[in-house]
Amino acid sequence: MLKVLKYSFYDLMRSRWSYVYFAFYLILSSTLLFLNNDLSKGIITLMNVIIILVPLIATIFGVMYYYDSREFTELLLAQPIRRSKIFLGQYLGLSLSLMMSLVLGLGIPFAAYGLFDSGSIYQFALLLMAGSFLTLIFTAMAYWIGLNNTNKIKGFGYAILLWLFMAVIYDGIFLLSLIVFQDYPLEELTLFMSLFNPIDLSRILILLQLDIAALLGYTGAIFKEFFGISKGFFVAFGILTLWVIIPVLLIKYKAGKKDF
């Protein structure tokens, strides 16, 4: 698996799209720091961009890489290598390359601006951790969608629909349910529904550690009320970890059953 991971990682790092992804975050973070002239404000602004953009890019890259590397994958399947090692190696190689572009693209401008001498280093680390979680989660789900759909157009369509549902439609359904059932106690329902969206969880994970209660919103406020700051952080971290593990297990199961 490590050999497949290494090949996939180096192959992707030679791709021009990895450099475009890196350059985008490098320019974005540099521009935000220049305009805000404040590390904390830059982190808050980046959070609103990352929790939407990172899942989209991870989804597109995940399904695109699966279909583009299909012939190479079939060649590997003809070798005495376990299927789970092939697909998990490719998934991890893709995820690590995206995470590296994200971390370096955001980290270089912030480090140059004096991040390590400020009190915002912990909040910035949380931002990178949330972005890494979203990369792992949505890459895995996109890869699983590719495994389930031999038709490339269908696979791309389902992958984009997945991102659209998690990023936009889910919150719309959430708000609609709160309006319709506003006469009933909704705290437990709100808490329960927030656990089923990794984008919302990532936002809550960051905001719980920032002293900006006004930006928590209804779901974040409920989350904080139920768990508190410290306990809420570990609950969100644990649920996000499950969001990574479950799609990876689905990839492993589907890869073992799929007839190539």
Phi and psi in degrees as GROMACS dihedral restraints (atoms count N, CA, C in turn):
[ dihedral_restraints ]
;  ai    aj    ak    al  type     phi  dphi    fc
    3     4     5     6     1   -65.6    20    10
    4     5     6     7     1   -34.2    20    10
    6     7     8     9     1   -68.0    20    10
    7     8     9    10     1   -41.4    20    10
    9    10    11    12     1   -65.7    20    10
   10    11    12    13     1   -41.9    20    10
   12    13    14    15     1   -59.8    20    10
   13    14    15    16     1   -45.8    20    10
   15    16    17    18     1   -62.2    20    10
   16    17    18    19     1   -44.4    20    10
   18    19    20    21     1   -63.7    20    10
   19    20    21    22     1   -46.8    20    10
   21    22    23    24     1   -61.6    20    10
   22    23    24    25     1   -41.3    20    10
   24    25    26    27     1   -63.9    20    10
   25    26    27    28     1   -49.6    20    10
   27    28    29    30     1   -66.8    20    10
   28    29    30    31     1   -35.1    20    10
   30    31    32    33     1   -63.4    20    10
   31    32    33    34     1   -42.3    20    10
   33    34    35    36     1   -73.1    20    10
   34    35    36    37     1   -34.2    20    10
   36    37    38    39     1   -69.2    20    10
   37    38    39    40     1   -20.3    20    10
   39    40    41    42     1   -85.0    20    10
   40    41    42    43     1   -10.6    20    10
   42    43    44    45     1   -73.9    20    10
   43    44    45    46     1   141.6    20    10
   45    46    47    48     1   -66.9    20    10
   46    47    48    49     1   -24.3    20    10
   48    49    50    51     1   -69.1    20    10
   49    50    51    52     1   -30.4    20    10
   51    52    53    54     1   -64.9    20    10
   52    53    54    55     1   -38.5    20    10
   54    55    56    57     1   -71.3    20    10
   55    56    57    58     1   -36.0    20    10
   57    58    59    60     1   -64.0    20    10
   58    59    60    61     1   -43.5    20    10
   60    61    62    63     1   -61.6    20    10
   61    62    63    64     1   -44.9    20    10
   63    64    65    66     1   -63.1    20    10
   64    65    66    67     1   -46.2    20    10
   66    67    68    69     1   -64.4    20    10
   67    68    69    70     1   -35.8    20    10
   69    70    71    72     1   -60.5    20    10
   70    71    72    73     1   -48.6    20    10
   72    73    74    75     1   -70.1    20    10
   73    74    75    76     1   -33.1    20    10
   75    76    77    78     1   -62.7    20    10
   76    77    78    79     1   -46.6    20    10
   78    79    80    81     1   -69.2    20    10
   79    80    81    82     1   -41.7    20    10
   81    82    83    84     1   -61.5    20    10
   82    83    84    85     1   -50.0    20    10
   84    85    86    87     1   -67.4    20    10
   85    86    87    88     1   -37.7    20    10
   87    88    89    90     1   -63.7    20    10
   88    89    90    91     1   -42.2    20    10
   90    91    92    93     1   -65.3    20    10
   91    92    93    94     1   -43.7    20    10
   93    94    95    96     1   -64.9    20    10
   94    95    96    97     1   -40.0    20    10
   96    97    98    99     1   -66.9    20    10
   97    98    99   100     1   -37.1    20    10
   99   100   101   102     1   -66.4    20    10
  100   101   102   103     1   -40.8    20    10
  102   103   104   105     1   -75.9    20    10
  103   104   105   106     1   -42.2    20    10
  105   106   107   108     1   -82.0    20    10
  106   107   108   109     1   -32.4    20    10
  108   109   110   111     1    56.0    20    10
  109   110   111   112     1    31.2    20    10
  111   112   113   114     1  -155.0    20    10
  112   113   114   115     1   129.7    20    10
  114   115   116   117     1   -66.4    20    10
  115   116   117   118     1   -43.3    20    10
  117   118   119   120     1   -63.5    20    10
  118   119   120   121     1   -43.6    20    10
  120   121   122   123     1   -65.4    20    10
  121   122   123   124     1   -36.7    20    10
  123   124   125   126     1   -63.7    20    10
  124   125   126   127     1   -38.6    20    10
  126   127   128   129     1   -66.3    20    10
  127   128   129   130     1   -43.4    20    10
  129   130   131   132     1   -63.4    20    10
  130   131   132   133     1   -42.8    20    10
  132   133   134   135     1   -65.2    20    10
  133   134   135   136     1   -42.7    20    10
  135   136   137   138     1   -64.3    20    10
  136   137   138   139     1   -34.6    20    10
  138   139   140   141     1   -57.9    20    10
  139   140   141   142     1   -44.3    20    10
  141   142   143   144     1   -65.5    20    10
  142   143   144   145     1   -28.0    20    10
  144   145   146   147     1   -80.8    20    10
  145   146   147   148     1   -45.7    20    10
  147   148   149   150     1   -66.6    20    10
  148   149   150   151     1   -41.4    20    10
  150   151   152   153     1   -67.4    20    10
  151   152   153   154     1   -14.1    20    10
  153   154   155   156     1  -102.9    20    10
  154   155   156   157     1   -43.8    20    10
  156   157   158   159     1   -77.5    20    10
  157   158   159   160     1   -40.8    20    10
  159   160   161   162     1   -60.2    20    10
  160   161   162   163     1   -46.6    20    10
  162   163   164   165     1   -60.4    20    10
  163   164   165   166     1   -38.4    20    10
  165   166   167   168     1   -63.3    20    10
  166   167   168   169     1   -48.8    20    10
  168   169   170   171     1   -67.4    20    10
  169   170   171   172     1   -40.3    20    10
  171   172   173   174     1   -62.6    20    10
  172   173   174   175     1   -39.3    20    10
  174   175   176   177     1   -65.1    20    10
  175   176   177   178     1   -47.4    20    10
  177   178   179   180     1   -65.3    20    10
  178   179   180   181     1   -47.0    20    10
  180   181   182   183     1   -62.5    20    10
  181   182   183   184     1   -40.4    20    10
  183   184   185   186     1   -62.0    20    10
  184   185   186   187     1   -50.2    20    10
  186   187   188   189     1   -73.0    20    10
  187   188   189   190     1   -33.9    20    10
  189   190   191   192     1   -66.4    20    10
  190   191   192   193     1   -43.8    20    10
  192   193   194   195     1   -66.5    20    10
  193   194   195   196     1   -37.4    20    10
  195   196   197   198     1   -60.4    20    10
  196   197   198   199     1   -48.1    20    10
  198   199   200   201     1   -71.7    20    10
  199   200   201   202     1   -37.5    20    10
  201   202   203   204     1   -70.2    20    10
  202   203   204   205     1   -28.9    20    10
  204   205   206   207     1   -99.3    20    10
  205   206   207   208     1    16.5    20    10
  207   208   209   210     1   -64.2    20    10
  208   209   210   211     1   -42.5    20    10
  210   211   212   213     1   -64.1    20    10
  211   212   213   214     1   -41.7    20    10
  213   214   215   216     1   -64.7    20    10
  214   215   216   217     1   -37.8    20    10
  216   217   218   219     1   -62.8    20    10
  217   218   219   220     1   -42.5    20    10
  219   220   221   222     1   -64.0    20    10
  220   221   222   223     1   -34.8    20    10
  222   223   224   225     1   -64.8    20    10
  223   224   225   226     1   -42.6    20    10
  225   226   227   228     1   -64.8    20    10
  226   227   228   229     1   -36.0    20    10
  228   229   230   231     1   -66.0    20    10
  229   230   231   232     1   -23.1    20    10
  231   232   233   234     1   -78.3    20    10
  232   233   234   235     1   -10.8    20    10
  234   235   236   237     1   -92.0    20    10
  235   236   237   238     1   162.3    20    10
  237   238   239   240     1   -75.9    20    10
  238   239   240   241     1    63.6    20    10
  240   241   242   243     1  -125.7    20    10
  241   242   243   244     1   137.7    20    10
  243   244   245   246     1   -66.0    20    10
  244   245   246   247     1   140.3    20    10
  246   247   248   249     1   -59.1    20    10
  247   248   249   250     1   -42.2    20    10
  249   250   251   252     1   -60.3    20    10
  250   251   252   253     1   -36.9    20    10
  252   253   254   255     1   -68.7    20    10
  253   254   255   256     1   -37.4    20    10
  255   256   257   258     1   -63.3    20    10
  256   257   258   259     1   -52.5    20    10
  258   259   260   261     1   -73.9    20    10
  259   260   261   262     1   -37.3    20    10
  261   262   263   264     1   -69.1    20    10
  262   263   264   265     1   -35.8    20    10
  264   265   266   267     1   -63.4    20    10
  265   266   267   268     1   -43.4    20    10
  267   268   269   270     1   -65.3    20    10
  268   269   270   271     1   -42.7    20    10
  270   271   272   273     1   -62.3    20    10
  271   272   273   274     1   -46.4    20    10
  273   274   275   276     1   -67.4    20    10
  274   275   276   277     1   -37.4    20    10
  276   277   278   279     1   -61.8    20    10
  277   278   279   280     1   -43.8    20    10
  279   280   281   282     1   -64.7    20    10
  280   281   282   283     1   -47.0    20    10
  282   283   284   285     1   -62.2    20    10
  283   284   285   286     1   -43.4    20    10
  285   286   287   288     1   -66.4    20    10
  286   287   288   289     1   -36.8    20    10
  288   289   290   291     1   -66.0    20    10
  289   290   291   292     1   -41.2    20    10
  291   292   293   294     1   -66.2    20    10
  292   293   294   295     1   -41.3    20    10
  294   295   296   297     1   -65.4    20    10
  295   296   297   298     1   -38.4    20    10
  297   298   299   300     1   -65.0    20    10
  298   299   300   301     1   -43.2    20    10
  300   301   302   303     1   -61.3    20    10
  301   302   303   304     1   -39.8    20    10
  303   304   305   306     1   -65.9    20    10
  304   305   306   307     1   -50.1    20    10
  306   307   308   309     1   -64.2    20    10
  307   308   309   310     1   -45.4    20    10
  309   310   311   312     1   -70.3    20    10
  310   311   312   313     1   -40.5    20    10
  312   313   314   315     1   -62.4    20    10
  313   314   315   316     1   -36.9    20    10
  315   316   317   318     1   -87.1    20    10
  316   317   318   319     1   -35.0    20    10
  318   319   320   321     1   -72.4    20    10
  319   320   321   322     1   -38.3    20    10
  321   322   323   324     1   -61.4    20    10
  322   323   324   325     1   -50.4    20    10
  324   325   326   327     1   -63.5    20    10
  325   326   327   328     1   -39.6    20    10
  327   328   329   330     1   -67.6    20    10
  328   329   330   331     1   -39.2    20    10
  330   331   332   333     1   -64.8    20    10
  331   332   333   334     1   -40.6    20    10
  333   334   335   336     1   -66.8    20    10
  334   335   336   337     1   -28.0    20    10
  336   337   338   339     1   -81.4    20    10
  337   338   339   340     1    -7.8    20    10
  339   340   341   342     1   103.7    20    10
  340   341   342   343     1    32.2    20    10
  342   343   344   345     1   -59.6    20    10
  343   344   345   346     1   -41.4    20    10
  345   346   347   348     1   -72.8    20    10
  346   347   348   349     1   -13.2    20    10
  348   349   350   351     1  -102.5    20    10
  349   350   351   352     1     6.9    20    10
  351   352   353   354     1  -111.8    20    10
  352   353   354   355     1   176.3    20    10
  354   355   356   357     1   -93.4    20    10
  355   356   357   358     1     9.8    20    10
  357   358   359   360     1   -99.4    20    10
  358   359   360   361     1     5.9    20    10
  360   361   362   363     1   -65.0    20    10
  361   362   363   364     1   -34.9    20    10
  363   364   365   366     1   -67.9    20    10
  364   365   366   367     1   -43.7    20    10
  366   367   368   369     1   -64.7    20    10
  367   368   369   370     1   -37.2    20    10
  369   370   371   372     1   -67.5    20    10
  370   371   372   373     1   -39.2    20    10
  372   373   374   375     1   -62.2    20    10
  373   374   375   376     1   -38.6    20    10
  375   376   377   378     1   -64.3    20    10
  376   377   378   379     1   -38.6    20    10
  378   379   380   381     1   -61.0    20    10
  379   380   381   382     1   -45.8    20    10
  381   382   383   384     1   -66.2    20    10
  382   383   384   385     1   -37.1    20    10
  384   385   386   387     1   -65.7    20    10
  385   386   387   388     1   -42.7    20    10
  387   388   389   390     1   -63.2    20    10
  388   389   390   391     1   -42.3    20    10
  390   391   392   393     1   -63.3    20    10
  391   392   393   394     1   -37.5    20    10
  393   394   395   396     1   -67.7    20    10
  394   395   396   397     1   -41.4    20    10
  396   397   398   399     1   -60.6    20    10
  397   398   399   400     1   -46.6    20    10
  399   400   401   402     1   -63.5    20    10
  400   401   402   403     1   -36.0    20    10
  402   403   404   405     1   -63.4    20    10
  403   404   405   406     1   -48.5    20    10
  405   406   407   408     1   -61.9    20    10
  406   407   408   409     1   -41.8    20    10
  408   409   410   411     1   -68.4    20    10
  409   410   411   412     1   -52.6    20    10
  411   412   413   414     1   -76.6    20    10
  412   413   414   415     1   -27.1    20    10
  414   415   416   417     1   -65.6    20    10
  415   416   417   418     1   -42.8    20    10
  417   418   419   420     1   -64.5    20    10
  418   419   420   421     1   -44.0    20    10
  420   421   422   423     1   -67.2    20    10
  421   422   423   424     1   -37.6    20    10
  423   424   425   426     1   -66.3    20    10
  424   425   426   427     1   -40.7    20    10
  426   427   428   429     1   -64.6    20    10
  427   428   429   430     1   -39.3    20    10
  429   430   431   432     1   -65.7    20    10
  430   431   432   433     1   -38.8    20    10
  432   433   434   435     1   -62.0    20    10
  433   434   435   436     1   -42.5    20    10
  435   436   437   438     1   -60.7    20    10
  436   437   438   439     1   -40.6    20    10
  438   439   440   441     1   -63.7    20    10
  439   440   441   442     1   -29.6    20    10
  441   442   443   444     1   -89.4    20    10
  442   443   444   445     1    -7.5    20    10
  444   445   446   447     1  -134.5    20    10
  445   446   447   448     1   111.2    20    10
  447   448   449   450     1   -74.0    20    10
  448   449   450   451     1   -25.7    20    10
  450   451   452   453     1   -78.1    20    10
  451   452   453   454     1   119.9    20    10
  453   454   455   456     1   -63.1    20    10
  454   455   456   457     1   -40.3    20    10
  456   457   458   459     1   -64.1    20    10
  457   458   459   460     1   -43.6    20    10
  459   460   461   462     1   -61.8    20    10
  460   461   462   463     1   -44.2    20    10
  462   463   464   465     1   -60.2    20    10
  463   464   465   466     1   -46.1    20    10
  465   466   467   468     1   -62.5    20    10
  466   467   468   469     1   -42.4    20    10
  468   469   470   471     1   -61.8    20    10
  469   470   471   472     1   -46.8    20    10
  471   472   473   474     1   -65.3    20    10
  472   473   474   475     1   -37.3    20    10
  474   475   476   477     1   -65.4    20    10
  475   476   477   478     1   -45.7    20    10
  477   478   479   480     1   -65.7    20    10
  478   479   480   481     1   -37.6    20    10
  480   481   482   483     1   -63.3    20    10
  481   482   483   484     1   -38.1    20    10
  483   484   485   486     1   -60.0    20    10
  484   485   486   487     1   -49.3    20    10
  486   487   488   489     1   -62.0    20    10
  487   488   489   490     1   -43.6    20    10
  489   490   491   492     1   -61.7    20    10
  490   491   492   493     1   -39.2    20    10
  492   493   494   495     1   -65.9    20    10
  493   494   495   496     1   -47.5    20    10
  495   496   497   498     1   -68.8    20    10
  496   497   498   499     1   -37.2    20    10
  498   499   500   501     1   -85.7    20    10
  499   500   501   502     1   -31.7    20    10
  501   502   503   504     1  -125.4    20    10
  502   503   504   505     1   -57.5    20    10
  504   505   506   507     1   -64.4    20    10
  505   506   507   508     1   -40.4    20    10
  507   508   509   510     1   -58.7    20    10
  508   509   510   511     1   -45.5    20    10
  510   511   512   513     1   -65.7    20    10
  511   512   513   514     1   -35.0    20    10
  513   514   515   516     1   -63.9    20    10
  514   515   516   517     1   -44.7    20    10
  516   517   518   519     1   -63.3    20    10
  517   518   519   520     1   -40.3    20    10
  519   520   521   522     1   -59.3    20    10
  520   521   522   523     1   -50.9    20    10
  522   523   524   525     1   -64.6    20    10
  523   524   525   526     1   -39.2    20    10
  525   526   527   528     1   -62.8    20    10
  526   527   528   529     1   -41.9    20    10
  528   529   530   531     1   -65.2    20    10
  529   530   531   532     1   -35.6    20    10
  531   532   533   534     1   -66.4    20    10
  532   533   534   535     1   -36.3    20    10
  534   535   536   537     1   -71.8    20    10
  535   536   537   538     1   -44.1    20    10
  537   538   539   540     1   -65.8    20    10
  538   539   540   541     1   -40.2    20    10
  540   541   542   543     1  -107.7    20    10
  541   542   543   544     1    33.8    20    10
  543   544   545   546     1   -67.0    20    10
  544   545   546   547     1   -19.1    20    10
  546   547   548   549     1   -82.4    20    10
  547   548   549   550     1    -3.0    20    10
  549   550   551   552     1  -111.9    20    10
  550   551   552   553     1   156.7    20    10
  552   553   554   555     1   -69.0    20    10
  553   554   555   556     1   120.6    20    10
  555   556   557   558     1  -115.9    20    10
  556   557   558   559     1     9.9    20    10
  558   559   560   561     1   -62.4    20    10
  559   560   561   562     1   -46.9    20    10
  561   562   563   564     1   -68.4    20    10
  562   563   564   565     1   -38.6    20    10
  564   565   566   567     1   -63.5    20    10
  565   566   567   568     1   -42.0    20    10
  567   568   569   570     1   -62.0    20    10
  568   569   570   571     1   -45.3    20    10
  570   571   572   573     1   -62.7    20    10
  571   572   573   574     1   -44.2    20    10
  573   574   575   576     1   -63.7    20    10
  574   575   576   577     1   -43.6    20    10
  576   577   578   579     1   -70.5    20    10
  577   578   579   580     1   -31.4    20    10
  579   580   581   582     1   -66.5    20    10
  580   581   582   583     1   -26.2    20    10
  582   583   584   585     1   -72.8    20    10
  583   584   585   586     1   -17.9    20    10
  585   586   587   588     1   -98.4    20    10
  586   587   588   589     1    15.8    20    10
  588   589   590   591     1  -136.6    20    10
  589   590   591   592     1   107.3    20    10
  591   592   593   594     1   -64.0    20    10
  592   593   594   595     1   -25.5    20    10
  594   595   596   597     1   -67.9    20    10
  595   596   597   598     1   -46.0    20    10
  597   598   599   600     1   -62.8    20    10
  598   599   600   601     1   -40.9    20    10
  600   601   602   603     1   -63.5    20    10
  601   602   603   604     1   -39.7    20    10
  603   604   605   606     1   -64.8    20    10
  604   605   606   607     1   -40.6    20    10
  606   607   608   609     1   -62.8    20    10
  607   608   609   610     1   -45.2    20    10
  609   610   611   612     1   -63.4    20    10
  610   611   612   613     1   -40.2    20    10
  612   613   614   615     1   -57.6    20    10
  613   614   615   616     1   -41.2    20    10
  615   616   617   618     1   -75.3    20    10
  616   617   618   619     1   -46.6    20    10
  618   619   620   621     1   -67.4    20    10
  619   620   621   622     1   -28.3    20    10
  621   622   623   624     1   -62.2    20    10
  622   623   624   625     1   -28.7    20    10
  624   625   626   627     1   -94.7    20    10
  625   626   627   628     1    -6.0    20    10
  627   628   629   630     1  -101.5    20    10
  628   629   630   631     1   137.1    20    10
  630   631   632   633     1   -81.8    20    10
  631   632   633   634     1    62.1    20    10
  633   634   635   636     1  -136.7    20    10
  634   635   636   637     1    68.9    20    10
  636   637   638   639     1   -57.9    20    10
  637   638   639   640     1   -28.6    20    10
  639   640   641   642     1   -65.2    20    10
  640   641   642   643     1   -24.7    20    10
  642   643   644   645     1   -90.5    20    10
  643   644   645   646     1    -3.8    20    10
  645   646   647   648     1   -64.8    20    10
  646   647   648   649     1   -33.8    20    10
  648   649   650   651     1    74.8    20    10
  649   650   651   652     1  -178.6    20    10
  651   652   653   654     1   -66.2    20    10
  652   653   654   655     1   -48.3    20    10
  654   655   656   657     1   -64.2    20    10
  655   656   657   658     1   -42.6    20    10
  657   658   659   660     1   -64.9    20    10
  658   659   660   661     1   -38.8    20    10
  660   661   662   663     1   -64.3    20    10
  661   662   663   664     1   -42.6    20    10
  663   664   665   666     1   -63.2    20    10
  664   665   666   667     1   -43.6    20    10
  666   667   668   669     1   -59.1    20    10
  667   668   669   670     1   -45.0    20    10
  669   670   671   672     1   -66.5    20    10
  670   671   672   673     1   -38.1    20    10
  672   673   674   675     1   -65.7    20    10
  673   674   675   676     1   -40.0    20    10
  675   676   677   678     1   -73.9    20    10
  676   677   678   679     1   -42.0    20    10
  678   679   680   681     1  -111.7    20    10
  679   680   681   682     1   -18.7    20    10
  681   682   683   684     1    79.3    20    10
  682   683   684   685     1  -178.9    20    10
  684   685   686   687     1   -76.0    20    10
  685   686   687   688     1   -54.8    20    10
  687   688   689   690     1   -67.7    20    10
  688   689   690   691     1   -49.5    20    10
  690   691   692   693     1   -65.6    20    10
  691   692   693   694     1   -38.5    20    10
  693   694   695   696     1   -62.0    20    10
  694   695   696   697     1   -37.0    20    10
  696   697   698   699     1   -60.9    20    10
  697   698   699   700     1   -47.3    20    10
  699   700   701   702     1   -69.9    20    10
  700   701   702   703     1   -33.4    20    10
  702   703   704   705     1   -64.9    20    10
  703   704   705   706     1   -47.0    20    10
  705   706   707   708     1   -62.9    20    10
  706   707   708   709     1   -41.2    20    10
  708   709   710   711     1   -61.8    20    10
  709   710   711   712     1   -44.0    20    10
  711   712   713   714     1   -65.4    20    10
  712   713   714   715     1   -41.9    20    10
  714   715   716   717     1   -66.6    20    10
  715   716   717   718     1   -39.3    20    10
  717   718   719   720     1   -64.1    20    10
  718   719   720   721     1   -35.9    20    10
  720   721   722   723     1   -63.4    20    10
  721   722   723   724     1   -41.0    20    10
  723   724   725   726     1   -63.2    20    10
  724   725   726   727     1   -36.8    20    10
  726   727   728   729     1   -63.2    20    10
  727   728   729   730     1   -26.2    20    10
  729   730   731   732     1   -80.8    20    10
  730   731   732   733     1   -45.7    20    10
  732   733   734   735     1   -65.3    20    10
  733   734   735   736     1   -43.8    20    10
  735   736   737   738     1   -63.5    20    10
  736   737   738   739     1   -49.1    20    10
  738   739   740   741     1   -61.9    20    10
  739   740   741   742     1   -34.6    20    10
  741   742   743   744     1   -64.1    20    10
  742   743   744   745     1   -41.2    20    10
  744   745   746   747     1   -65.4    20    10
  745   746   747   748     1   -36.4    20    10
  747   748   749   750     1   -65.3    20    10
  748   749   750   751     1   -38.8    20    10
  750   751   752   753     1   -61.8    20    10
  751   752   753   754     1   -46.1    20    10
  753   754   755   756     1   -62.2    20    10
  754   755   756   757     1   -42.5    20    10
  756   757   758   759     1   -67.0    20    10
  757   758   759   760     1   -46.5    20    10
  759   760   761   762     1   -66.4    20    10
  760   761   762   763     1   -39.1    20    10
  762   763   764   765     1   -63.9    20    10
  763   764   765   766     1   -34.3    20    10
  765   766   767   768     1   -73.3    20    10
  766   767   768   769     1   -24.1    20    10
  768   769   770   771     1  -101.0    20    10
  769   770   771   772     1   -17.8    20    10
  771   772   773   774     1   -71.7    20    10
  772   773   774   775     1   139.9    20    10
  774   775   776   777     1   -98.4    20    10
  775   776   777   778     1   105.0    20    10
